[in-house]
Amino acid sequence: MKLFVRCAASVAFALALAAGQAQASPIFVLNSLDANVSVIDPLTWTETQRIPTGKEPHHMYLTPDEKSLIIANALSDTLTFIDPKTAEIQRVVRDVLDPYQLRFSPNMKWFVTAANRLNHIDIYRWDGKDMVLAKRVATGKTPSHLWIDSKSTTIYSTMQDSDELVAVDLATQTLKWRVPTGTMPADVYGTADDKQLLVGLTGGEGVEVYDVSGKTAVRTKVITTGKGSHAFRAAGDKRHVFVSNRVGNSISKIDLQTMETVATYAVPGGPDCMDVSADGKLLMVTSRWARKLTVIDLELQKVVRQVNVGRSPHGVWTLDHAAR
């Protein structure tokens, strides 16, 4: 019966797309402890189906041709490719060791994964369809999140349990430097000019700012946001970025010109990963401890709806998003 309902929902959504009844792409939420993905219709704000994945899907990333959304299943050592418009499974790539976090380089030549439990970063060559491992780089303890500069020269990664930020040179695929950070660094976000990096401190109450324009990283500031600063998402206006404060149950908006917090939104249930609607009006965030997708109206500055999803929802993503 459950399989029939899931298939019927998938067919209904596909028929709606074909009939032109739905212009918006689905919203995907990764349920890390259920080993599946919730598919949410943004027109009705209802969950239409759950797609099975491997164990512990945490993060996802769009392929350069925008035809596939890659789900990284950390404990299954697999990648699940899903059509971002129809929510159909396209293929499963196996034997990718512990893909916790993932990212393509801006020049689309490299695909990088962070092995959270195995303490390494894998660098793959990407030919537009398939990936070939080029180098496995030993890092510090528990590599968490990745950022690659706009020129595709450097990979930055936080080390969650050794409290470090490391840089890997893409040309030589070797470590360039490592610097100590605050407690439990998580997501990392780079400014458009490649001169500064922001690091969220899940074990702290703010965001560290690093100058990376020289031979190593130099911490220049700590921005107070809230307890358990964790994940970033660009606001889409080329000036602001959001950071979720998972322990503090809030989201902060940071001005990248002044490096100051300019707004704070109360969000229940341990806010984690985020996405912003294409028109910049809605902020979608997974409430990690509440099994919900929470939607914030940025003009009203308040939560306007919640959608039930699975256990420990982590990543959230939609093709109809604001500019990164």
C-alpha positions in Angstrom: 0.0 0.0 0.0 2.8 2.4 0.9 4.6 1.6 -2.3 1.4 2.3 -4.3 0.9 5.7 -2.6 4.5 6.6 -3.3 4.3 5.7 -6.9 0.9 7.4 -7.3 2.2 10.6 -5.8 5.2 10.5 -8.1 3.0 9.9 -11.2 0.7 12.7 -10.1 3.5 15.2 -9.8 5.0 14.2 -13.2 1.5 14.6 -14.8 1.1 18.0 -13.2 4.5 19.1 -14.7 3.5 17.8 -18.1 0.2 19.6 -18.0 1.8 22.8 -17.0 0.0 22.9 -13.6 3.2 23.1 -11.7 5.9 25.7 -12.5 8.0 25.2 -9.4 10.5 22.4 -8.9 10.1 20.2 -5.8 11.9 20.8 -2.6 14.1 18.0 -1.3 14.8 17.3 2.4 17.3 14.6 3.4 16.1 12.5 6.4 19.5 11.3 7.7 18.2 8.7 10.2 15.5 7.3 7.8 17.8 6.8 4.8 15.5 8.6 2.4 14.6 12.0 0.9 11.3 13.8 1.4 9.9 15.4 -1.7 7.8 18.4 -1.0 5.4 20.2 -3.4 6.0 23.9 -3.1 2.5 24.7 -4.3 0.7 22.8 -1.6 3.5 22.5 0.9 2.8 18.8 1.3 5.2 15.8 1.2 4.3 13.9 -1.9 6.7 11.0 -1.6 9.9 9.6 0.1 12.8 8.4 -2.1 15.0 5.7 -0.6 18.7 6.4 -0.5 21.7 4.9 1.2 22.3 5.2 5.0 22.8 8.6 6.4 22.2 11.1 3.6 23.5 14.4 4.9 24.2 16.8 2.0 23.5 17.2 -1.7 24.8 19.1 -4.7 23.7 19.8 -8.3 25.8 18.5 -11.2 27.2 21.2 -13.5 24.7 20.4 -16.3 21.9 20.9 -13.7 20.4 17.6 -14.8 21.1 15.6 -11.6 21.0 16.3 -7.9 23.6 14.2 -6.1 22.7 12.8 -2.7 25.7 11.8 -0.6 25.0 8.7 1.6 27.8 8.7 4.1 27.3 5.2 5.8 26.5 3.4 2.6 29.5 4.8 0.6 27.2 5.7 -2.3 25.9 8.6 -4.3 22.3 8.7 -5.4 21.6 10.8 -8.6 18.0 12.2 -8.7 16.3 14.3 -11.4 15.8 17.7 -9.7 12.6 18.4 -11.7 10.8 15.1 -11.5 12.3 13.5 -8.4 13.1 10.3 -10.3 16.1 8.2 -9.3 18.6 8.2 -12.2 21.4 6.0 -10.9 23.5 5.0 -7.9 27.3 5.3 -7.8 28.9 2.9 -5.3 32.3 2.6 -3.6 32.6 6.3 -2.7 34.1 6.2 0.7 32.1 8.1 3.4 30.7 10.9 1.2 29.5 13.3 4.0 29.9 16.6 2.3 30.4 17.3 -1.4 31.1 20.1 -3.9 32.0 20.8 -7.5 34.8 23.2 -8.4 33.5 26.4 -10.2 35.4 25.3 -13.3 33.5 22.0 -13.2 36.6 19.9 -13.6 36.7 18.6 -10.0 34.3 16.8 -7.7 35.3 16.8 -4.0 33.9 14.8 -1.0 34.7 15.1 2.7 34.9 11.8 4.6 33.6 12.8 8.0 34.3 9.6 9.8 37.4 8.5 7.8 39.4 11.7 8.1 40.2 12.4 4.5 39.1 14.5 1.4 38.7 12.8 -1.9 39.4 14.7 -5.1 37.8 13.3 -8.3 38.2 14.3 -11.9 34.8 15.0 -13.5 34.3 14.5 -17.2 30.7 15.7 -17.3 29.2 12.3 -16.4 31.6 10.1 -14.5 34.1 10.6 -11.7 37.6 9.2 -11.3 39.5 9.4 -8.0 42.6 11.6 -8.5 43.9 11.8 -4.9 42.9 11.0 -1.4 44.2 13.7 1.0 44.6 12.9 4.7 43.3 15.8 6.8 42.7 16.4 10.4 40.0 14.7 12.6 36.5 14.7 11.2 36.5 16.9 8.0 33.1 18.5 8.0 32.3 21.1 5.3 33.9 22.3 2.1 34.4 25.5 0.1 36.3 26.0 -3.2 37.5 29.4 -4.3 36.1 31.0 -7.5 39.3 30.3 -9.5 39.2 26.6 -8.6 42.6 26.7 -7.1 42.0 25.9 -3.4 39.7 23.6 -1.4 39.0 24.8 2.2 37.7 22.3 4.8 36.8 22.5 8.4 38.0 19.8 10.9 35.1 19.3 13.3 36.9 17.4 16.0 40.4 18.7 15.7 39.2 22.3 15.6 41.1 23.3 12.4 40.7 24.9 9.0 42.8 23.4 6.3 43.5 24.4 2.7 44.3 22.0 -0.1 45.9 23.1 -3.4 43.9 21.7 -6.3 46.8 21.8 -8.8 49.1 19.6 -6.6 46.4 18.1 -4.5 48.4 18.6 -1.3 47.8 20.5 1.9 48.8 24.2 1.7 48.3 25.1 5.4 46.2 24.4 8.5 45.2 26.8 11.2 43.4 26.4 14.6 39.8 27.5 14.9 37.2 27.7 17.7 35.3 24.8 18.9 33.7 22.4 16.4 33.9 24.3 13.2 31.2 23.3 10.7 30.2 25.1 7.5 32.6 27.4 5.7 31.7 30.2 3.3 33.9 32.3 1.0 33.3 35.9 -0.1 33.1 36.7 -3.8 36.5 38.2 -4.0 38.1 35.1 -2.4 39.7 37.2 0.3 37.7 36.1 3.3 36.2 32.9 4.7 33.5 32.6 7.3 33.5 29.6 9.6 30.5 28.6 11.7 31.4 27.3 15.2 28.9 24.6 16.3 30.6 24.5 19.7 30.5 28.2 20.1 28.2 31.2 19.7 29.4 32.8 16.5 31.1 32.9 13.2 34.9 33.4 12.7 36.2 35.5 9.8 39.5 34.6 8.2 41.7 36.6 5.8 42.9 34.1 3.3 44.5 36.5 0.8 48.0 35.7 2.0 50.1 32.5 2.4 48.0 31.3 5.3 44.7 32.1 7.0 44.6 34.9 9.6 41.5 35.2 11.9 40.4 38.8 11.9 37.0 38.8 13.6 34.4 36.8 15.4 30.8 37.7 14.6 28.3 37.0 17.4 25.3 35.2 16.1 23.9 32.5 18.4 24.7 29.2 20.1 25.7 26.4 17.7 26.4 28.4 14.6 26.4 25.8 11.9 25.4 26.2 8.2 25.5 29.1 5.7 23.3 30.0 2.7 23.6 33.1 0.5 20.7 35.4 0.6 20.8 36.0 -3.2 21.5 39.7 -3.1 25.3 39.4 -3.3 25.6 41.1 0.1 24.2 39.0 2.8 24.5 35.4 4.0 22.4 33.5 6.5 23.8 31.2 9.2 21.8 28.8 11.3 22.4 28.7 15.0 21.3 25.1 15.8 21.6 25.2 19.5 20.2 28.7 19.9 17.2 28.0 17.7 17.7 31.0 15.5 19.0 32.1 12.1 21.3 35.2 11.8 21.7 37.4 8.7 25.2 38.7 8.2 26.2 41.7 6.1 29.3 40.7 4.2 30.4 44.3 3.8 30.5 45.1 7.5 30.8 41.6 8.8 28.0 42.3 11.3 24.8 40.5 12.2 21.9 42.7 10.9 18.9 40.5 11.6 17.9 37.4 13.7 15.0 35.1 13.1 13.6 32.7 15.8 13.4 29.2 14.4 12.4 26.1 16.5 13.7 22.6 16.5 17.4 23.0 15.9 17.7 24.8 12.5 20.3 23.3 10.3 20.6 23.5 6.5 18.8 26.2 4.5 17.7 27.3 1.0 16.2 30.5 -0.2 13.4 30.7 -2.7 14.2 32.2 -6.2 12.3 35.4 -5.4 14.2 35.8 -2.2 11.1 36.0 -0.1 11.2 32.6 1.7 13.9 30.9 3.8 13.5 27.2 4.1 15.4 25.4 6.9 15.4 21.9 8.3 14.5 21.7 12.0 16.8 18.9 12.9 15.3 17.8 16.2 11.6 18.4 15.3 11.4 16.4 12.0 10.1 19.4 10.1 10.9 21.7 7.2 10.4 25.2 8.6 9.5 28.1 6.2 10.3 31.7 7.2 8.8 34.8 5.5 11.8 37.1 5.3 9.7 40.2 5.0 7.5 39.4 8.0 10.6 37.9 9.7 8.7 35.0 11.2 7.9 31.3 10.7 4.8 31.0 8.4 4.6 27.2 8.0 6.1 23.9 8.9 6.0 20.6 6.9 6.4 17.2 8.5 9.3 15.2 7.2 11.5 12.3 8.5 13.9 11.7 11.3 16.9 14.1 11.7 16.3 16.2 8.5 19.6 17.7 7.4 20.1 19.0 3.8 17.4 21.0 2.0 17.5 22.0 -1.6 15.4 23.1 -4.6 16.2 24.0 -8.2 14.2 27.2 -7.8 16.6 28.9 -5.5 18.0 32.4 -5.1 21.5 33.1 -6.6 24.2 31.5 -4.6 
